[in-house]
Amino acid sequence: MALKPKKAAVESDLDDEDPENEGGEAVVKGGKPAWALELKLSLKTILIAAAVLLICGGGGAAAYLYYAAGKDAKQTALAGKPAVFVDLPEILVNLANAGGDRTQYLKVKVVLEVPDQALAQQIQPVMPRVTDAFQTYLRELRPTDLDGSAGLYRLKEELTRRVNIAIAPSHINAILFKEIVVQ
């Protein structure tokens, strides 16, 4: 039953007996052919899809250009300034004893990576302060603090922090380990 009223409603919207309709096409009220209404809907869909593609394409192109420019800047910055390395004297300390019978020792050879030669020359007068900061920290370590790569990473980060405090307001880029031995 519900289909019949809908069909009647559709037929009432179409006017086949329009004298201006020469091809016998179905005409919607208002004098426009039915295919024109469908074309209007499809044009609207096409315009929306084109706008979405334009926005996505523009955003993608902008992101590509932004990251490509940043990557080039990093490469030129790295290629422009070669790093300078400063060797520190070898440090030998006994580790904190956790109630064990034997004493364990830590032997470390470290290199500082500094941004330029001028900073390397500024570090030389404060080298005793840097060595003192290293020794006081390293003596408090337990052998378990140096287990695995995570332990060495924490050690590197802490030593970098201590060097930067000792040479403030300047700062180093990194600490590199030449040798680490636990006996």
C-alpha positions as MATLAB code, in Angstrom:
seq = 'MALKPKKAAVESDLDDEDPENEGGEAVVKGGKPAWALELKLSLKTILIAAAVLLICGGGGAAAYLYYAAGKDAKQTALAGKPAVFVDLPEILVNLANAGGDRTQYLKVKVVLEVPDQALAQQIQPVMPRVTDAFQTYLRELRPTDLDGSAGLYRLKEELTRRVNIAIAPSHINAILFKEIVVQ';
ca = [
       0.000    0.000    0.000;
       2.803    2.405    0.786;
       4.212    2.098   -2.721;
       1.144    3.428   -4.447;
       1.088    6.874   -2.779;
       4.809    7.371   -3.514;
       4.264    6.467   -7.129;
       1.365    8.851   -7.328;
       3.492   11.581   -5.735;
       6.279   11.019   -8.284;
       3.814   11.045  -11.152;
       2.260   14.233   -9.851;
       5.675   15.950   -9.926;
       6.220   14.949  -13.544;
       4.309   16.738  -16.249;
       4.330   14.706  -19.479;
       1.673   16.777  -21.184;
       3.661   20.024  -21.289;
       3.174   21.600  -24.711;
       6.796   22.825  -24.754;
       8.118   19.291  -24.155;
       8.722   18.117  -27.717;
      10.848   15.014  -27.074;
       8.417   13.331  -24.723;
      10.868   13.597  -21.784;
       9.721   13.600  -18.188;
       9.658   17.159  -16.906;
       9.845   18.163  -13.254;
       7.629   20.994  -12.087;
       9.333   24.221  -12.955;
       9.924   23.310  -16.582;
      13.303   21.537  -16.220;
      13.881   18.031  -17.565;
      14.555   15.267  -14.976;
      18.056   14.623  -16.305;
      18.974   18.277  -15.591;
      18.183   17.738  -11.912;
      20.387   14.621  -11.869;
      23.157   16.513  -13.678;
      22.964   19.298  -11.110;
      23.432   16.792   -8.290;
      26.361   15.124  -10.001;
      28.026   18.505  -10.697;
      27.687   19.354   -7.024;
      29.314   16.039   -6.116;
      32.127   16.588   -8.602;
      32.797   20.094   -7.286;
      32.934   18.864   -3.683;
      35.269   16.013   -4.632;
      37.519   18.407   -6.571;
      37.674   20.788   -3.594;
      38.603   17.932   -1.238;
      41.322   16.725   -3.615;
      42.663   20.245   -3.991;
      42.851   20.742   -0.233;
      44.494   17.348    0.373;
      46.918   17.805   -2.501;
      47.847   21.302   -1.371;
      48.391   20.117    2.194;
      50.519   17.211    1.034;
      52.620   19.447   -1.199;
      53.106   21.965    1.612;
      54.159   19.223    4.040;
      56.612   17.795    1.508;
      58.180   21.195    0.869;
      58.379   21.948    4.600;
      60.138   18.697    5.470;
      62.372   18.778    2.396;
      63.521   22.299    3.318;
      64.167   21.238    6.921;
      66.133   18.209    5.797;
      68.290   20.316    3.477;
      68.949   22.821    6.256;
      70.066   20.048    8.613;
      72.368   18.571    5.984;
      73.979   21.925    5.272;
      74.344   22.632    8.995;
      76.023   19.272    9.553;
      78.177   19.569    6.460;
      79.114   23.194    7.204;
      80.678   22.665   10.644;
      82.820   19.629   11.333;
      82.683   18.548   14.956;
      85.702   19.020   17.193;
      86.656   16.307   19.675;
      88.363   16.842   23.022;
      89.972   13.847   24.738;
      89.612   13.593   28.486;
      92.162   11.773   30.604;
      91.414    8.163   31.475;
      89.365    7.832   34.658;
      89.686    4.850   37.014;
      87.342    4.679   40.034;
      86.124    2.007   42.401;
      82.385    1.403   42.232;
      80.051    1.546   45.232;
      80.159   -1.756   47.052;
      76.720   -3.293   47.594;
      77.881   -5.518   50.468;
      80.008   -7.771   48.251;
      83.436   -9.047   49.283;
      85.434   -7.783   46.344;
      85.858   -4.250   45.114;
      84.994   -3.559   41.491;
      86.637   -0.874   39.388;
      85.417    1.163   36.447;
      87.832    2.396   33.816;
      86.445    4.974   31.351;
      87.968    6.801   28.390;
      85.735    9.632   27.199;
      85.775   12.092   24.301;
      83.723   15.303   24.275;
      82.114   16.405   21.012;
      82.040   20.199   20.882;
      80.549   22.440   18.180;
      83.696   24.432   17.370;
      87.402   24.843   18.090;
      86.865   27.987   20.188;
      84.815   26.026   22.723;
      87.446   23.279   22.802;
      90.006   25.886   23.858;
      87.622   27.286   26.493;
      87.144   23.822   28.016;
      90.875   23.245   28.649;
      91.135   25.614   31.673;
      88.070   24.038   33.363;
      89.135   20.437   32.686;
      89.833   19.758   36.412;
      86.235   20.746   37.201;
      84.951   18.348   34.515;
      87.161   15.501   35.792;
      85.989   16.114   39.364;
      82.327   16.027   38.284;
      82.961   12.712   36.508;
      84.785   11.081   39.416;
      82.277   12.082   42.065;
      79.422   10.717   39.973;
      81.171    7.527   38.854;
      82.190    6.552   42.406;
      78.524    6.412   43.429;
      77.583    3.968   40.682;
      76.922    0.308   41.387;
      77.865   -2.389   38.870;
      74.154   -2.993   38.214;
      73.777    0.658   37.107;
      75.951   -0.113   34.086;
      74.052   -3.195   32.924;
      72.867   -3.189   29.320;
      72.604   -0.449   26.756;
      70.027    1.432   28.837;
      72.544    1.748   31.676;
      75.201    3.105   29.326;
      72.699    5.522   27.797;
      71.773    6.858   31.255;
      75.485    7.181   32.068;
      76.108    9.122   28.863;
      73.175   11.470   29.504;
      74.214   12.139   33.099;
      77.847   12.805   32.170;
      76.717   15.166   29.383;
      74.542   17.041   31.870;
      77.415   17.332   34.357;
      79.861   18.607   31.722;
      77.348   21.209   30.556;
      76.929   22.397   34.153;
      80.707   22.619   34.603;
      81.281   24.668   31.422;
      78.098   26.785   31.575;
      76.955   28.927   29.710;
      78.557   26.924   26.871;
      77.471   23.386   26.115;
      78.790   20.294   24.360;
      77.026   18.228   21.713;
      77.699   14.761   23.109;
      79.930   12.460   25.088;
      81.467    9.533   23.271;
      82.885    6.497   25.042;
      86.206    5.189   23.781;
      86.477    2.493   26.425;
      84.418    1.236   29.353;
      85.754   -1.587   31.499;
      84.261   -2.952   34.712;
      86.710   -5.202   36.629;
];
